[in-house]
Amino acid sequence: MQQSPGRLPLAFPLVLVLALVVVACATPRGQTGSAGQNVAIAGTVASINTQPWAYDGHAVVEVDVPDRGRVAVQLPARWNLCKAQPVDVEALQVGMRVQAVGALEQAEQVTLTVCADAAHGLAPI
C-alpha cells in the first residue's frame, strides 16, 4: 500500500504528541534554588492547616504561586526557637494574596520553612 505524496503517516500526530509530553515533563516549572537557600514567593492562600501545632509539628499554609504551582509554607510550633517573627495566622484567609520568605526545604515539591532567618515571614500583600 503506497501513500500519496504530501500526506503524513497516521502515526505522525501520535509521535508529535508524545514528544511534546516528554518535553513538558522535563521542563522545570520555575527556578526553585537549592535546599537551605532563602526563597521569596507571592501568591494566593489555598489552605491553612494549624492542626500539626497540637503535637509540636509545623503548621502548613499552602500558597498557589503563578508559574510554580502550589507551595507549602511551614510555620513552626515553637517560635521561641526561631529568628523570624511569629506569623499572625489568624490574620490569614483562604483566597488572600500573600508573600512568603523562607528557607527552601524540598526543591521538588517546593516547601519553604519560615524560621531560621530574621528576614523570613508570611504576610498579606
C-alpha positions in Angstrom: 0.0 0.0 0.0 1.5 3.3 -1.1 0.9 6.7 0.4 0.0 9.5 -1.8 2.7 12.2 -1.9 2.3 15.1 0.5 0.4 13.1 3.2 1.9 12.3 6.6 1.6 8.8 8.1 -1.1 8.4 10.7 1.5 7.7 13.4 3.0 11.2 13.0 0.4 13.0 15.2 0.9 10.4 17.9 4.7 10.8 17.8 4.3 14.6 17.9 2.0 14.5 21.0 4.3 12.0 22.8 7.4 14.3 22.1 5.5 17.3 23.5 4.5 15.4 26.6 8.1 14.3 27.3 9.4 17.9 26.8 6.7 19.3 29.1 7.6 16.9 31.8 11.3 17.5 31.6 11.0 21.3 31.7 11.2 22.8 35.2 8.2 25.0 36.3 10.5 27.7 37.7 13.8 28.3 39.3 13.5 27.0 42.8 17.1 27.1 44.1 18.8 24.7 46.4 17.9 23.4 49.9 18.6 25.9 52.7 18.6 28.9 50.4 16.2 31.7 51.1 13.3 31.9 48.6 10.6 34.5 48.2 7.2 33.8 46.7 3.9 35.6 46.2 0.6 34.0 45.6 -2.9 33.2 46.9 -3.5 31.2 50.1 -5.1 27.9 49.1 -5.3 26.3 52.5 -4.3 26.8 56.2 -3.6 23.8 58.4 -2.7 24.5 62.1 -3.6 21.1 63.5 0.1 19.9 63.5 0.8 22.6 66.1 -1.1 20.4 68.6 1.8 17.9 68.6 4.7 20.4 68.0 4.6 19.9 64.2 4.7 22.6 61.6 1.5 24.3 60.6 1.3 24.4 56.8 -0.1 27.3 54.7 -0.4 26.2 51.0 0.1 29.1 48.5 -0.8 28.9 44.8 2.1 30.7 43.0 1.9 31.5 39.3 4.4 29.6 37.2 5.4 27.5 40.2 2.2 25.7 41.4 1.3 25.0 45.0 4.0 25.9 47.6 3.8 24.6 51.2 4.9 27.2 53.7 5.7 25.6 57.0 5.3 27.5 60.2 7.0 26.1 63.3 5.1 25.4 66.6 8.0 26.8 68.7 8.6 30.4 67.5 10.9 31.0 70.5 13.5 28.8 68.7 13.3 30.9 65.5 15.0 34.1 64.4 11.9 35.0 62.4 9.0 36.9 64.0 5.9 34.7 64.6 3.3 34.8 61.7 -0.1 36.0 62.6 -2.0 33.0 61.2 -5.3 34.4 62.5 -5.0 37.3 60.0 -4.6 34.9 57.0 -7.6 33.7 55.0 -8.0 31.3 52.1 -8.1 33.4 48.9 -5.8 36.2 50.3 -2.7 37.3 48.4 0.4 36.8 50.5 4.2 37.0 50.2 6.4 34.4 52.0 10.2 34.3 52.5 11.6 31.1 53.9 14.4 28.5 53.7 13.8 26.1 50.8 13.4 22.6 52.3 12.3 20.5 49.3 13.0 21.8 45.8 10.9 19.1 44.0 7.6 20.0 45.8 8.7 23.5 46.8 8.4 23.6 50.5 9.6 26.7 52.5 10.1 27.0 56.2 9.7 30.3 57.9 12.1 30.3 60.9 15.9 30.3 60.6 16.4 33.9 59.4 15.1 37.3 60.7 14.1 38.1 57.1 11.7 35.1 57.0 8.0 35.7 57.1 4.5 35.2 55.7 2.2 38.3 55.4 -0.7 39.7 53.3 0.2 41.9 50.4 
